[in-house]
Amino acid sequence: MRRSEFQIEDPAAITSFLDDCEYGVISLISDGEPYGVTVNFAYREGEIYFHGALEGRKAEAIKADARCSFTAAKPYAYIPSYFSDTRSACPATQFFASVIAEGHVIRLNAVEQKMFGLTALMEKMQPEGGYKPIDAANPIYTKMLEKTGVYVIESDCITFKVKAGQNLSKDRCGKLMERIKARDTASDHQTLALMQSLQNKESL
C-alpha cells in the first residue's frame, strides 16, 4: 500500500470489519475480459466464503481461471473542501474503510466444507437463528447442498485500509472533527467514532 499511514494490520480489526460488511465484489477474468460480481459473503478463519449457482458466467469464469481479487468497502462522511478553509476544490474527499484480498477461488465439493461455508453465511445474515442447522442428513437440505455452489477465496494477501484523517496534523484533525460534529448527520456520528478510535490507538 502506497500510503502506509492508512493501513491497519490488526487481524481482529479485519475480522470485525468484514463481519460488518453486507457484501463484497469479486473481480474475475471472463473470456479474457475483466468481470466483477457482487456477492454476500462470510469471513471465517482467514478465508472468504460465498455461494452461487453451479453454472453461469461466474462459475465458468472461476473454472477457467481461479485467480481473483475481492473488495469490501464501507463509506463514511464526505469531507467538503471548505472544511479546510480554502476555495480550492482539492481537499474535498470522502473517508472510508476497505479490505482487498488477492488470491484464488476454490469450488468446494466435500459436503462438510459446503455445510461449513453455508452455515457461516447463515450465521452472518441471520444471527438470530430461526432455522434448522444445515446438515446433509436432514432431507430439507439434501438437494440444496447438491445443487448449490459453495466457494471459498483462499487469499495470498489481505490489506485493510482506513482513511479517516490519520494523515492530518493533530490541530487540523481537531478542527475537522468540530465541523463534522456541527454538521451532525448519521454518517458524521459514525465518522467521528472512527476518528476518535484511531486517535486513541495512536496515543497508546
C-alpha positions, 0 to 999 in steps of 0.5 A: 500500500502506497500510503502506509499511514492508512493501513491497519494490520490488526487481524481482529480489526479485519475480522470485525470489519468484514463481519460488518460488511453486507457484501463484497465484489469479486473481480474475475477474468471472463473470456479474457475480459475483466468481470466483477460480481457482487456477492454476500459473503462470510469471513471465517478463519482467514478465508472468504466464503460465498455461494452461487449457482453451479453454472453461469458466467461466474462459475465458468469464469472461476473454472477457467481461471481461479485467480481473483481479487475481492473488495469490501468497502464501507463509506463514511462522511464526505469531507467538503473542501471548505472544511479546510478553509480554502476555495480550492476544490482539492481537499474535498474527499470522502473517508472510508474503510476497505479490505482487498484480498488477492488470491484464488477461488476454490469450488468446494465439493466435500459436503462438510466444507459446503455445510461449513461455508453455508452455515457461516453465511447463515450465521452472518445474515441471520444471527438470530437463528430461526432455522434448522442447522444445515446438515446433509442428513436432514432431507430439507437440505439434501438437494440444496447442498447438491445443487448449490455452489459453495466457494471459498477465496483462499487469499495470498494477501489481505490489506485493510485500509482506513482513511479517516484523517490519520494523515492530518496534523493533530490541530487540523484533525481537531478542527475537522472533527468540530465541523463534522460534529456541527454538521451532525448527520448519521454518517458524521456520528459514525465518522467521528467514532472512527476518528476518535478510535484511531486517535486513541490507538495512536496515543497508546 
